[in-house]
Amino acid sequence: MTISPNQPESGAGGESRLRRRIADEIRRDGPIPFSRYMQMCLYEPELGYYSRSREQFGKAGDFYTSSDVHAVFGRLLARQFEEMWRALDSPQGIDLIELGPGRGLFARDVLDWSAKQFPEFSRALCYALAEQSAHLRERLQERLAEHLAAERARVFESLEAAASTAGENIIVFGNEFFDALPVEVVDYRGGLRIGLENGKFVETFDRPTAAEAEFLDRYSVHPDAGERVEATLVALEWMERIAEAFQGKRGFLVAIDYGYTREEQLAGRHRDTLMSYRQHTVSTSPYEAPGEQDITAHVNFTAIRERGVQRGLEPVALLTQSQFLIGIGEETEFADAFQECELPQERAKVALQLKHLISPTGMGETFQVLLMSAGVAKEKAAGLSGLRLERI
Ligand SMILES: C[S@@+](CC[C@H](N)C(=O)[O-])C[C@H]1O[C@@H](n2cnc3c(N)ncnc32)[C@H](O)[C@@H]1O
């Protein structure tokens, strides 16, 4: 048993209430799986990191996502969604379901740009935002008020609620959705459980559950002494839910996130990817300030792709964000980024933002794009511009 460092006895009101609530659960049930601890830290109603009424995103928050960098991220994706709509034979209606839209910046950029550049697609598009946080759903209502009033967009609490009102053609999209799902942590001693000692959270290790052991066998690696890996079991459940949402429908899944493949893990990389963020700095411990900091883990793309295949989805591609965005934008020389720039200084600024999204030193190589499809002819899926660089 090792005592985790840097735990204040109590913090801000919300933090100590959440800390007490987690401690009460451990007293009642014994040590809890790490995924349960992470679930409470991030999503406990009113107290969890994403459930509380505070700024998590952007400059005033704890981290940036691609949509904070520049609207071009959403605009390039709008271009790709329009191609997907055409690959589905330009149906009269298409539902784009976004998982975990957060504040709705991406949705706003996609809806605005589609209306401006792709009017036919825009007329067919209905944008469904599936966001579990009540507080963030309120913010979506404000940010997207115009689109909601025009019935171009709708806000839902879950994927299932969004899918149940969708028509036959759908695109399911998530940016940094999978990395925010609770994970199990496994080291050479077994599965990590969180216990309590003298009022402080302590790490204990138990024999891995059958599900954890099977996950390592199939999709990950068995950690050596001193190493940790994550078993992303909740992400597998999500792939099952997504595949279920495609039942009786056709379309595409686009999942963008930082992540890795099993091959990369076998080569010794991407072990222990759990990170905590607070005010744009990496925090030393996930136990430091429950509910006050983001906790995230990189996505095991081998695992989610395989589970999707097992449940009937077709794998289309796994490529870097850089390859994907360059593939979409190069033919128009990234007109989506520069079209509204009037001054050379504006162009220079946008060029830097674009560079951040696509360069290996920015977000271009750490972020991967997983594309899957359902009921789409292989050649049509393979012809998407986002896959252009993959074909070379
Ligand atoms: C890291 S944030 C990403 C936000 C946004 N996609 C972006 O790129 O800025 C993860 C989001 O997923 C949401 N989320 C987590 N679990 C969810 C669930 N079960 N259903 C719907 N949304 C969920 C969180 O509330 C949060 O808004």
The ligand as a MOL file (V3000), in Angstrom:
LIG
                    3D

  0  0  0     0  0            999 V3000
M  V30 BEGIN CTAB
M  V30 COUNTS 27 29 0 0 0
M  V30 BEGIN ATOM
M  V30 1 C -12.9430 16.7670 -22.3910 0
M  V30 2 S -14.5970 17.3390 -22.5630 0 CHG=1
M  V30 3 C -14.6310 17.6700 -24.3060 0
M  V30 4 C -15.6190 18.7170 -24.6920 0
M  V30 5 C -15.7210 19.0500 -26.1920 0
M  V30 6 N -15.9810 17.8870 -26.9950 0
M  V30 7 C -14.4890 19.7640 -26.6930 0
M  V30 8 O -13.7700 19.2300 -27.5370 0
M  V30 9 O -14.2490 20.8990 -26.2420 0 CHG=-1
M  V30 10 C -15.5710 15.8660 -22.3630 0
M  V30 11 C -17.0650 16.0990 -22.4280 0
M  V30 12 O -17.7530 14.8360 -22.4090 0
M  V30 13 C -18.8920 14.9510 -21.5750 0
M  V30 14 N -19.3330 13.6020 -21.1420 0
M  V30 15 C -18.7000 12.7450 -20.3400 0
M  V30 16 N -19.4120 11.6100 -20.1350 0
M  V30 17 C -20.5470 11.7640 -20.8530 0
M  V30 18 C -21.6960 10.9450 -21.0690 0
M  V30 19 N -21.8240 9.7800 -20.4460 0
M  V30 20 N -22.6660 11.3910 -21.9030 0
M  V30 21 C -22.5420 12.5990 -22.5120 0
M  V30 22 N -21.4810 13.4390 -22.3210 0
M  V30 23 C -20.5000 13.0330 -21.5150 0
M  V30 24 C -18.3820 15.8430 -20.4490 0
M  V30 25 O -19.4110 16.3730 -19.6330 0
M  V30 26 C -17.6260 16.8980 -21.2540 0
M  V30 27 O -18.4910 17.8830 -21.7470 0
M  V30 END ATOM
M  V30 BEGIN BOND
M  V30 1 1 1 2
M  V30 2 1 2 3
M  V30 3 1 2 10
M  V30 4 1 3 4
M  V30 5 1 4 5
M  V30 6 1 5 6
M  V30 7 1 5 7
M  V30 8 2 7 8
M  V30 9 1 7 9
M  V30 10 1 10 11
M  V30 11 1 11 12
M  V30 12 1 11 26
M  V30 13 1 12 13
M  V30 14 1 13 14
M  V30 15 1 13 24
M  V30 16 1 14 15
M  V30 17 1 14 23
M  V30 18 2 15 16
M  V30 19 1 16 17
M  V30 20 1 17 18
M  V30 21 2 17 23
M  V30 22 1 18 19
M  V30 23 2 18 20
M  V30 24 1 20 21
M  V30 25 2 21 22
M  V30 26 1 22 23
M  V30 27 1 24 25
M  V30 28 1 24 26
M  V30 29 1 26 27
M  V30 END BOND
M  V30 END CTAB
M  END
